[in-house]
Amino acid sequence: MEQKDVLKALQRDHAAELKLAAKRLKGTARHTEIIPSRTLSELTGHEILLKPENLQVTGSFKIRGAYNKIASLSEEQIARGIVTASAGNHAQGVAYAARERHAKATICMPQITPPLKVDATKAYGADVVLYGDVFDEAAAHAAELASTQGMIYVPPFDDYEVICGQGTIGLEILEDVPNVTDVVVPLGGGGLGAGVALAIKTFKPEVRVIGAIPEGSPAWKNSFAAGRVTEADQVVTSAEGVAVKHPGDLPFALLNEFMDDLVTVTERDINEMILLMLEKHKLVIEAAGAVSLAALEHLNLRSRKFASATGPHVVVPIMSGGNIDTVTMGAVIQKGMIARGRIMNFEVELPDTPGQLVKVAQLLARERANVIALDHDQFKASGHYTNAVSLGVTVETNGPDHIDHILMALKETGFQPKRIY
């Protein structure tokens, strides 16, 4: 967005525009109900109340901004057709909103987009074009189509109406949690964070707004450090919904003014939270939707403003979406279980004599370790000409302490186990 357009947007009546967005979305976007999380509250020592936008229409918050933008278009603009770029969730939001207004929609998506999101977008009647390896390349192609074919481009985040649509989440939080002290929001292009921050600071400025990003997506961290929008050299994260190299100009201007702090999380943090939500709350969230949850354990250490605030914290993390395919979910569950000590794999060399495998199996049974897989191979022993056999074992465990106990029991029995993961 050009600087003159950013300045023009900043001068608009934010309170009135946010209220107008809420009015437009009534009956279309779901007012997602707050879910108290006893598990996360006990884990962090703060009152944690979830904002589950994964339960939103189309499975993410994106319907809010997309619908508000398209609702603001004239009939003449609608007739020209709509084009946008998205990693998936904005695509579904635009496709849904375009269908509601009987507009033709073309969606450009990165080639890495999960099939679930591609198929869901097509199901709303949109034409899907897979282009580029990351969002930014798909966005450039969408802008080219808008220029050459006269279609109306609906930005995923760098647009005032889109931002106000996302800001209705902030309005709902203030309505449902009047004692909220902190709102944690994931940052990708910045539309969600900017909208929520704009709403919170417009109507209740004492509430802190804390952004969260994966460590492999450093564009926001770099931009705040530089004092201007700065493109990341590369983005490496499983959270494709926030895998953006170049943040939006208007979101940056708003977040630079209204956001209180920024917290970085690891891929392990993200995977663990996806698994925790599934196990404890029976909620399916995608990686981007877990970024705000992953930040919760680290707020005391990584956010000075959070740590220095007096009084109790009432924290609302925004779970931005739940569109995750089953293959990815399976991989995430396995990684999460490994990270939490629920699965262990180890190797051990056994004497090549009868009864050694039974000996290991009996030990694991006594230690209540459920065997998932075994690999008994003479040719993987350290020396091919030694009288030894290599045994690889994967077991289901009950946490890090259980793993330590099993390994110690193996050593006390005379084995030398090597933990692989």
C-alpha positions as CSV (number, residue, x, y, z in Angstrom):
1,M,0.0,0.0,0.0
2,E,1.3,3.5,-0.9
3,Q,2.2,5.8,2.0
4,K,-0.6,8.3,1.0
5,D,-3.2,5.5,1.3
6,V,-1.8,4.4,4.7
7,L,-2.1,8.0,6.0
8,K,-5.6,8.3,4.6
9,A,-6.6,5.1,6.3
10,L,-5.2,6.2,9.6
11,Q,-7.3,9.3,9.6
12,R,-10.6,7.5,9.3
13,D,-13.2,7.2,12.1
14,H,-12.0,3.9,13.5
15,A,-14.8,3.5,16.1
16,A,-17.5,4.1,13.5
17,E,-15.9,1.8,10.9
18,L,-15.4,-1.1,13.4
19,K,-19.1,-0.8,14.4
20,L,-20.1,-0.8,10.7
21,A,-18.1,-3.9,10.1
22,A,-19.8,-5.7,13.0
23,K,-23.2,-4.7,11.6
24,R,-22.3,-6.0,8.1
25,L,-21.0,-9.3,9.6
26,K,-24.0,-10.0,11.8
27,G,-25.7,-13.1,10.5
28,T,-22.7,-14.1,8.4
29,A,-19.7,-14.4,10.7
30,R,-20.2,-16.4,13.8
31,H,-19.8,-14.7,17.2
32,T,-17.4,-17.3,18.5
33,E,-18.0,-18.0,22.2
34,I,-15.1,-17.8,24.7
35,I,-13.9,-21.2,26.1
36,P,-12.2,-21.2,29.5
37,S,-9.1,-23.4,29.5
38,R,-8.4,-24.9,32.9
39,T,-5.4,-26.8,31.5
40,L,-3.7,-23.7,30.2
41,S,-4.6,-21.7,33.2
42,E,-2.9,-24.3,35.5
43,L,0.1,-24.5,33.1
44,T,0.7,-20.7,33.0
45,G,-0.7,-19.5,36.4
46,H,-3.0,-17.0,34.6
47,E,-6.6,-17.1,33.7
48,I,-6.7,-18.3,30.0
49,L,-9.9,-17.8,28.0
50,L,-9.8,-19.1,24.4
51,K,-11.2,-17.2,21.4
52,P,-11.9,-20.2,19.0
53,E,-11.9,-18.7,15.5
54,N,-11.2,-22.2,14.3
55,L,-14.9,-22.7,14.9
56,Q,-15.8,-19.8,12.6
57,V,-17.6,-20.1,9.3
58,T,-15.1,-21.5,6.7
59,G,-12.9,-22.6,9.7
60,S,-11.0,-19.3,10.3
61,F,-11.2,-15.6,11.1
62,K,-10.7,-14.7,7.5
63,I,-14.4,-14.6,6.6
64,R,-14.7,-11.4,8.7
65,G,-12.3,-9.3,6.7
66,A,-13.1,-10.8,3.4
67,Y,-16.9,-10.3,3.8
68,N,-16.5,-6.8,5.2
69,K,-14.4,-5.8,2.2
70,I,-16.7,-7.4,-0.4
71,A,-19.8,-5.9,1.3
72,S,-18.2,-2.5,0.8
73,L,-17.9,-2.9,-3.0
74,S,-20.4,-1.4,-5.5
75,E,-22.4,-3.4,-7.9
76,E,-20.2,-2.2,-10.7
77,Q,-17.1,-3.4,-8.9
78,I,-18.8,-6.8,-8.1
79,A,-19.6,-7.3,-11.8
80,R,-15.9,-7.0,-12.7
81,G,-15.1,-10.1,-10.7
82,I,-12.9,-10.6,-7.6
83,V,-9.3,-11.9,-7.4
84,T,-7.1,-12.5,-4.4
85,A,-4.2,-14.5,-3.1
86,S,-4.1,-16.7,0.0
87,A,-2.4,-19.6,1.7
88,G,-5.9,-21.0,2.2
89,N,-8.0,-19.3,4.9
90,H,-8.5,-15.9,3.2
91,A,-9.2,-17.8,0.0
92,Q,-12.2,-19.6,1.6
93,G,-13.3,-16.3,3.2
94,V,-13.3,-14.5,-0.2
95,A,-14.9,-17.4,-2.0
96,Y,-17.7,-17.6,0.5
97,A,-18.3,-13.8,0.5
98,A,-18.2,-13.7,-3.3
99,R,-20.7,-16.5,-3.5
100,E,-23.0,-14.5,-1.1
101,R,-22.8,-11.5,-3.5
102,H,-23.0,-13.6,-6.7
103,A,-19.6,-12.5,-7.8
104,K,-17.0,-14.5,-9.8
105,A,-13.9,-15.1,-7.7
106,T,-10.4,-16.2,-8.7
107,I,-8.1,-17.3,-6.0
108,C,-4.3,-17.5,-6.4
109,M,-2.7,-19.9,-3.8
110,P,0.9,-21.0,-3.2
111,Q,1.7,-24.5,-4.5
112,I,2.5,-25.6,-0.9
113,T,-1.2,-25.0,0.1
114,P,-2.7,-28.1,1.8
115,P,-5.2,-29.9,-0.5
116,L,-7.8,-29.6,2.2
117,K,-7.8,-25.8,1.8
118,V,-7.7,-25.9,-2.0
119,D,-10.6,-28.3,-2.2
120,A,-12.6,-26.2,0.4
121,T,-12.0,-23.1,-1.7
122,K,-13.2,-24.7,-4.9
123,A,-16.3,-26.0,-3.0
124,Y,-17.5,-22.4,-2.6
125,G,-17.4,-21.9,-6.3
126,A,-14.2,-20.1,-6.8
127,D,-11.6,-20.7,-9.5
128,V,-8.2,-21.7,-8.0
129,V,-4.8,-20.9,-9.5
130,L,-1.8,-22.6,-7.8
131,Y,1.2,-20.3,-8.3
132,G,4.6,-19.8,-6.6
133,D,6.3,-21.4,-3.6
134,V,5.2,-18.8,-1.0
135,F,2.3,-16.4,-0.4
136,D,4.2,-13.4,-1.8
137,E,4.6,-15.0,-5.2
138,A,1.0,-15.9,-5.4
139,A,0.0,-12.4,-4.3
140,A,2.1,-10.9,-7.1
141,H,0.4,-13.1,-9.6
142,A,-3.0,-12.1,-8.3
143,A,-2.1,-8.4,-8.6
144,E,-1.1,-9.0,-12.2
145,L,-4.4,-10.6,-12.9
146,A,-6.2,-7.6,-11.4
147,S,-4.2,-5.2,-13.5
148,T,-4.5,-7.1,-16.8
149,Q,-8.1,-8.3,-16.5
150,G,-9.7,-5.5,-14.5
151,M,-10.8,-7.6,-11.6
152,I,-11.1,-6.1,-8.1
153,Y,-8.3,-7.3,-5.9
154,V,-9.2,-8.2,-2.3
155,P,-6.0,-8.0,-0.2
156,P,-5.7,-10.6,2.5
157,F,-4.4,-8.1,5.1
158,D,-3.1,-4.8,3.7
159,D,-6.6,-3.1,3.4
160,Y,-8.6,-1.0,5.8
161,E,-12.0,-2.7,5.3
162,V,-10.3,-6.1,5.7
163,I,-8.6,-5.0,8.9
164,C,-11.8,-3.6,10.4
165,G,-13.5,-6.9,9.6
166,Q,-10.8,-8.8,11.6
167,G,-11.2,-6.1,14.3
168,T,-14.7,-7.4,15.1
169,I,-12.9,-10.2,17.0
170,G,-11.5,-7.5,19.4
171,L,-15.0,-6.1,19.8
172,E,-16.4,-9.5,20.7
173,I,-13.6,-10.1,23.2
174,L,-14.3,-6.8,25.0
175,E,-18.0,-7.6,25.1
176,D,-17.6,-11.2,26.4
177,V,-14.6,-10.7,28.7
178,P,-14.9,-7.2,30.3
179,N,-12.0,-7.9,32.7
180,V,-9.6,-9.0,29.9
181,T,-6.0,-7.7,30.5
182,D,-4.1,-9.3,27.6
183,V,-5.0,-10.4,24.1
184,V,-2.5,-12.6,22.2
185,V,-2.7,-12.7,18.5
186,P,-0.7,-14.5,15.7
187,L,1.0,-12.3,13.1
188,G,1.3,-13.2,9.5
189,G,0.6,-10.4,7.1
190,G,-0.7,-8.5,10.1
191,G,-4.4,-7.9,9.2
192,L,-5.7,-9.9,12.2
193,G,-3.2,-8.3,14.6
194,A,-3.8,-4.8,13.3
195,G,-7.6,-5.2,13.4
196,V,-7.7,-6.6,16.9
197,A,-5.2,-4.0,18.2
198,L,-7.2,-1.2,16.5
199,A,-10.4,-2.4,18.2
200,I,-8.9,-3.0,21.6
201,K,-7.0,0.3,21.7
202,T,-9.9,2.3,20.3
203,F,-12.4,1.1,23.0
204,K,-10.2,-0.1,25.9
205,P,-6.6,1.1,25.5
206,E,-5.4,-0.3,28.8
207,V,-5.7,-3.9,27.5
208,R,-2.4,-5.2,26.3
209,V,-2.1,-6.6,22.8
210,I,0.7,-9.1,22.3
211,G,1.8,-10.4,18.9
212,A,3.1,-13.9,18.4
213,I,5.3,-15.2,15.5
214,P,7.1,-18.5,14.7
215,E,10.9,-18.2,15.0
216,G,11.2,-19.2,11.3
217,S,9.0,-16.2,10.2
218,P,11.1,-13.2,11.3
219,A,9.6,-10.5,9.1
220,W,7.7,-8.7,11.9
221,K,10.6,-8.9,14.3
222,N,12.9,-7.4,11.7
223,S,10.4,-4.7,10.7
224,F,9.9,-3.5,14.3
225,A,13.6,-3.5,14.8
226,A,14.1,-1.4,11.6
227,G,11.2,0.9,12.2
228,R,9.8,0.1,8.7
229,V,8.4,-2.8,6.8
230,T,11.3,-5.2,6.1
231,E,11.1,-8.3,4.0
232,A,12.5,-11.5,5.5
233,D,15.1,-13.3,3.5
234,Q,13.3,-16.6,4.0
235,V,10.4,-18.1,5.9
236,V,10.6,-21.6,7.3
237,T,7.7,-22.7,9.4
238,S,5.0,-25.3,9.5
239,A,2.5,-22.5,10.2
240,E,1.8,-21.7,6.5
241,G,-1.0,-19.3,7.5
242,V,1.5,-16.9,9.0
243,A,4.4,-17.7,6.6
244,V,4.7,-14.2,5.1
245,K,7.9,-12.6,3.9
246,H,6.6,-9.0,3.5
247,P,4.2,-7.6,6.2
248,G,1.4,-5.2,5.1
249,D,2.2,-1.5,5.2
250,L,-1.1,-0.5,6.9
251,P,-0.9,-3.3,9.4
252,F,2.6,-2.3,10.3
253,A,1.6,1.3,10.8
254,L,-1.3,0.2,13.1
255,L,0.7,-2.4,15.0
256,N,3.7,-0.1,15.4
257,E,1.4,2.3,17.2
258,F,-1.0,-0.1,19.1
259,M,0.8,-3.4,19.7
260,D,2.4,-3.7,23.2
261,D,4.9,-6.5,22.6
262,L,6.0,-9.4,20.3
263,V,6.8,-12.9,21.4
264,T,8.6,-15.6,19.3
265,V,7.7,-19.3,19.6
266,T,9.3,-22.5,18.3
267,E,8.0,-25.2,16.0
268,R,8.0,-27.5,19.0
269,D,5.8,-25.1,21.0
270,I,3.4,-25.0,18.1
271,N,3.1,-28.7,17.7
272,E,2.6,-29.3,21.4
273,M,-0.3,-26.8,21.5
274,I,-2.0,-28.5,18.5
275,L,-1.8,-31.8,20.4
276,L,-2.9,-30.2,23.7
277,M,-6.0,-28.6,22.1
278,L,-6.9,-31.9,20.6
279,E,-6.5,-33.9,23.8
280,K,-7.8,-31.5,26.4
281,H,-10.4,-29.5,24.5
282,K,-11.3,-31.7,21.6
283,L,-10.5,-28.8,19.3
284,V,-8.8,-29.0,15.9
285,I,-6.5,-26.1,15.2
286,E,-4.0,-25.5,12.4
287,A,-0.4,-24.5,13.1
288,A,-1.0,-20.8,12.6
289,G,-3.9,-21.0,15.0
290,A,-1.7,-22.5,17.6
291,V,1.0,-19.7,17.5
292,S,-0.8,-17.5,20.0
293,L,-1.3,-20.6,22.4
294,A,2.4,-21.4,22.0
295,A,3.3,-17.9,23.3
296,L,1.4,-18.3,26.6
297,E,4.1,-20.3,28.5
298,H,6.7,-17.7,27.6
299,L,4.9,-14.4,28.3
300,N,6.5,-14.0,31.7
301,L,10.0,-14.4,30.2
302,R,9.7,-12.9,26.7
303,S,7.3,-10.0,27.3
304,R,8.6,-7.3,29.6
305,K,5.3,-5.4,29.6
306,F,3.4,-8.6,30.5
307,A,5.8,-9.6,33.3
308,S,6.0,-6.1,34.8
309,A,2.2,-5.6,34.9
310,T,0.6,-5.7,38.4
311,G,-2.4,-7.7,39.4
312,P,-3.9,-10.8,37.9
313,H,-3.7,-11.6,34.2
314,V,-6.8,-12.5,32.2
315,V,-5.5,-13.6,28.9
316,V,-7.4,-14.3,25.7
317,P,-5.3,-16.0,23.0
318,I,-6.9,-16.0,19.5
319,M,-6.9,-19.4,17.8
320,S,-7.1,-18.0,14.2
321,G,-8.0,-21.2,12.3
322,G,-8.6,-24.9,12.2
323,N,-8.1,-25.9,8.6
324,I,-5.5,-28.7,8.8
325,D,-5.5,-31.8,6.6
326,T,-5.4,-35.2,8.1
327,V,-1.9,-36.1,6.9
328,T,-0.4,-33.0,8.5
329,M,-2.4,-33.6,11.6
330,G,-1.0,-37.1,11.9
331,A,2.5,-35.8,11.6
332,V,1.9,-33.0,14.1
333,I,0.4,-35.5,16.6
334,Q,3.5,-37.7,16.3
335,K,5.9,-34.8,16.7
336,G,3.9,-33.4,19.6
337,M,3.9,-36.8,21.4
338,I,7.7,-37.1,20.9
339,A,8.2,-33.6,22.2
340,R,6.1,-34.4,25.3
341,G,7.8,-37.7,26.0
342,R,4.8,-39.8,24.9
343,I,6.8,-41.7,22.3
344,M,10.4,-42.8,22.5
345,N,12.7,-44.6,20.1
346,F,15.9,-46.2,21.2
347,E,18.5,-48.6,19.9
348,V,20.4,-51.3,21.8
349,E,22.9,-54.0,20.8
350,L,22.1,-57.5,22.1
351,P,24.3,-60.6,22.3
352,D,23.4,-62.8,19.4
353,T,22.0,-65.6,21.7
354,P,18.5,-66.9,22.2
355,G,16.3,-65.2,24.7
356,Q,17.8,-61.6,24.5
357,L,14.8,-60.1,22.6
358,V,12.4,-61.7,25.1
359,K,14.5,-60.2,28.0
360,V,14.1,-56.7,26.5
361,A,10.4,-57.3,25.9
362,Q,9.8,-58.5,29.5
363,L,11.6,-55.5,30.9
364,L,9.5,-53.1,28.8
365,A,6.4,-54.9,30.0
366,R,7.4,-54.5,33.6
367,E,8.0,-50.8,33.0
368,R,4.6,-50.5,31.3
369,A,6.0,-49.2,28.1
370,N,3.8,-50.1,25.2
371,V,5.8,-51.4,22.2
372,I,4.8,-49.7,18.9
373,A,7.5,-51.0,16.6
374,L,10.6,-53.3,16.6
375,D,13.5,-53.5,14.2
376,H,15.7,-56.6,14.9
377,D,18.7,-56.5,12.5
378,Q,22.0,-58.3,12.6
379,F,23.5,-56.1,9.9
380,K,23.0,-52.8,11.8
381,A,25.3,-53.9,14.8
382,S,28.4,-51.7,15.3
383,G,30.6,-54.4,14.0
384,H,29.4,-56.9,11.3
385,Y,31.8,-59.5,12.6
386,T,30.8,-59.2,16.3
387,N,28.5,-61.6,17.9
388,A,25.8,-58.9,18.3
389,V,22.4,-57.9,17.0
390,S,21.0,-54.3,16.7
391,L,17.5,-53.8,18.1
392,G,15.5,-50.7,17.4
393,V,12.4,-50.1,19.6
394,T,9.7,-47.5,19.5
395,V,7.5,-47.4,22.7
396,E,4.6,-45.4,23.9
397,T,5.5,-43.7,27.2
398,N,4.0,-41.5,29.9
399,G,6.4,-38.5,29.9
400,P,10.1,-37.6,30.4
401,D,10.3,-39.2,33.8
402,H,9.0,-42.5,32.5
403,I,11.5,-42.4,29.7
404,D,14.4,-41.8,32.1
405,H,13.1,-44.7,34.3
406,I,13.0,-47.1,31.3
407,L,16.5,-46.2,30.1
408,M,17.9,-46.6,33.6
409,A,16.2,-50.0,33.9
410,L,17.8,-51.1,30.7
411,K,21.3,-50.0,31.9
412,E,20.9,-51.7,35.2
413,T,20.1,-54.9,33.3
414,G,23.3,-54.7,31.5
415,F,22.2,-53.1,28.2
416,Q,23.5,-49.8,26.7
417,P,20.5,-48.1,25.1
418,K,20.9,-45.2,22.8
419,R,17.9,-42.9,22.6
420,I,17.2,-41.7,19.1
421,Y,14.1,-39.5,19.9
